[in-house]
């Protein structure tokens, strides 16, 4: 799960079964406009459907980049028995002790302390100078969605500053409105130590990420005790483009390390007669935020 225009599962168990599942899903590829993605549940649906289809006792390695980490956290809570290890790459990593709302509040305080003009008010639907030439749309209609479209200056200096220029050019061509659905995500994502906390976690710090300070990333890590920490030097926010070999090598290392460990405890099994989205009253649909907005599955 990452923040690029196509919502994608970056990591999985390297198995024929997962490859076949992804091949089958690719035949059903479709693109949704932001207006068709009404909630965080809509946003996370493709990953949840893949997780629900994984046959026991198969397990996968989930990788969440940036806000895609929120979707990975939800999958950990819903399907802990199917996740070998969850990897957060420069990502949002909520936990039972640190909700998405708490992360947003701390990010706002950190930004205001270093530069009052860089408040993280995007989460609350307010424009801010930190996003430079980006376009923020705030709607008065409660049924409408607040969104942001990242501008060229923001993309080139905060997200892609170390990535190949052709990738930046492609990003500017694909940019679309995005939303984080923060209020909806907070209501939906009730993480527990019993389920979310039972899954091994790894956080990868990208040392040259200009969208989020290293200090803030470490603050998030500290709120999730037991999380392993890895680092990639000279990596911007889009590490899969600026340091692809290093990222791939690290993901393989993590998968091999956790795959070779013998399980010393039983993971909780799925709850009987429960739906994968947890709350029957919550309507579900698509998946990941992205610098590029309209999601695709």
N, C-alpha and C positions, 0 to 999 in steps of 0.2 A: 504494500500500500504506500503510495507516495503522493507528492503534491503536483505532479505533472498533469497535463490535460487528460491523457488517458489514465483512468484509474487502473492500477496494475498491481498484481501480486508479485513482488520482486523475489521473495524467497519461498521455497517450498521444500519438502522432502524430495530428494533427487530420485524419484521413483517413476516407473512407467505409468503407474495408476494416475499420478497427478498430471503427467504430461497428457495422458488421454483425456482427463477431465477438462484440462484447459483447452485442448483441441476441440472438444465438443462444444465448450462454451463460446469459443471464437466463432463458431458457425452461427451463433445467435447474437453477434455483435450489434449493438445499437448505441445511439448517442441521445442523451436527454438534455434539454435546455434547463437552465437554472430554475425556471418557473415550474418545471415538472418534478423537481427534487424539493419536496416540501418540508422535509425534516431530516434530522440526523439519522433516523432509522432508514429513510429513503436512501440517504447517502451511504450507509454502511451495508445495505442489503446484498450486493454482489459477493462481498467477502463472507457474510453470514451464510449465504446459500452454498458457497463452496465448502465452508467448514461443515455444514450440516450433511453434505454429501460424502464426506470422507468416511470410508468404512473402518470400523474398529478391526484390529488394534493399531491402524496406521496413525502416525503423528507427523506434523509438519513443523517447519521452521518458519515463523512469521516475521516479516521485516516491515516496520512502519517508518516512513520518512516524514519528517515535519508533522503536520496535523494528522497525517495518516496514522500516527501513533495512537490517536484516540480510537480509531476503528480496530486496531490491533488489541488495545486494552479491552474493548467490548468483546472481541472474540475470545480472549483469555478467560473472561468471566463466564461466557456462555458455554465454551467448549474446552475447559482446562485439560480434559483427558485426551484431547487431540493435538495439543501444542507441545512439542518437544522443548522449544525455547523461543522466546519473543525477543526480537532485536529492535531497538529504537535508535534510528539514525538521525541525529540532530532533531529529534522528534519530541512532540508533546507526549509526556508519560504520566498520565494520572495514576493514582493509586488509592487504596482505601483511606489513607491518611491525607491525601492531597487531591481534591476534586479539580475539575477543569476550571471552575469558578475561582478557586484558590490560586491556581496557576496564573490565571488572567490578572487577578488582583496584584500578585507579586510582580508580575511582568510590568504592570503599570507603575508600581512604586519604583522599581529598579530603573525604568526608563526616565521617569520624572526626576530621579535623583541625579542621573548622569546628564540629562538634557531635558528640561521642562517641555520642550517642543516635541519630544519623542514619546509622549504618553501612549500607552497601549489601548487607547480608547476605541480602536477598531472593534474590539470584542463587544463594546457597548453601543456600537452603531454611530460613533461620532468621527468626523474627519480629523486627520492629524498630519502634521508636517513630516513626521517620520516616514511616511509612505511617498513623499516627494511628489512625483508627477502622476501618481496613481489616481484613479477615479473611484470615489466612494459614493454609493447611492443609498440614501436613507429614506425609507418609505414610511409614511404616517399610517397607512393601512396595516393593521396588525396581522392580516392574512398575507401581506406581501413580504418579500425577503430582502433584507439589507445585503448589499453586495459590494465587492471591491474588484476593480480591474487594475492589475499592476502595470505601471508605466515603464517605458524603456529605461529611464534613468534609475529607477528602483531596481529593475531586473539586472541591469548591468553593473551596479555598484554594491548591491546587497545580496544578491542571490547567485549570479553567474560571473562574478568578477574574475575568477580563475578558470572558468570553463572555456572550451574552444569557442571562438567567435561564431562558428556556424551553428552551434547549439543555441547561443543567445539569439541569433537571427531567427532560427526556427521558433524559438519560444515567443518572440514578439509577433510572429505571424499567427501563432495558435492561441494567443492570450484571449481569455474569456472571463466573464464575471464569476466570482467565487463567493461562497458564504461558509461560515463556521458553524451555524446553527447552535450557538453556545448554550442558550437557555434550554433548548430541547435536549441537547446532549447531556447537560447536567441532570435533568430530570430522569433521563433514560439510563444513565450509566451509574448504577449503584454497585461499586466494586467491593468485594469482600476478601478477607484474608484466606478464607476457606477455599475459594475457587481461583480468583485472580492471583492471590498470594502464593498459591501452590505451584505456579508456573515459573520456571527459571527465566530471568530477565538479563539482558545485556544492553547497555547504552553506549553508543558510539559518538564521541565528541569530535566534531569537525573543527579543527583548530582555527580556520580562517572564515568561519561562518559569520557574516556581517549582519545577518537578520536577527540573531539572538546571541547575546554575549556568553562566553564560556562560564562566567560566574553564575549566570542564571541557569545554565544547563546543569551545573554542579548542584545548585540549590534544589532543582527538581530531583536529581539523583538521590540526594540526601533524604528526601521525603519518601523514598522507596527502598528501605533497608534490604540488603542482600543483593542489590543490583550490581552486576559486574560492569566495569568501566573499561572501554577501549578508546584509543585515540587514532586519528588519521591526520598527519601533518599536511600542511599546504592544501587543505580541502575546503572549498567554499560550501555554501548551503546545498548546492546541487552536486554532492560528492560523487554520485553515480556518473557524472559527466567530467568533473575536474580530476578525480582520482579513481577511475573505474577499476583498474587492476588491484589497487590497494583495498578497495571496498570488497571486491569479489573474493580476494584472498582471505580477508578477515572473516567474511561470511562463511566460507568453506571451513576455515579453522574453527569457528564457533560451532558449526553443525557437526563436524567430526568430533570435537571435544565433548559436546553434550550427548551425541549419539553413542559414544563409547562408555558413558557412565552407566553403571548399573543402578536401577531404581531401588531406593531403599524405603520408599513409601508408596502407598497407593493413591493415585489422584482421584478426586471425587468424580463419581459417575454422573451422567445426565440425570436430572430430576424427572421422575415419572410424570407423564401428562403435562409437561411444560412446553411452551413454544420457544423457539430459539431467540425471539426478541424479548422474552421475559415478561413484558406487560401486554396482555391481550388488547388493551385499549389504545396502544400506541401503533399508529400506522407506519409501515416500513416500506422503503423503496430503494434508494441508490447509495453512493459511497464517497470517496475521498475529496478533501478540499484541494485545490490546486492553484498554483499561481495562475492557472488558465481557466478555471471556472466550470463551464459546462462539463458534466461528467460523462464518461463513456464506460461501458462495461465490456 
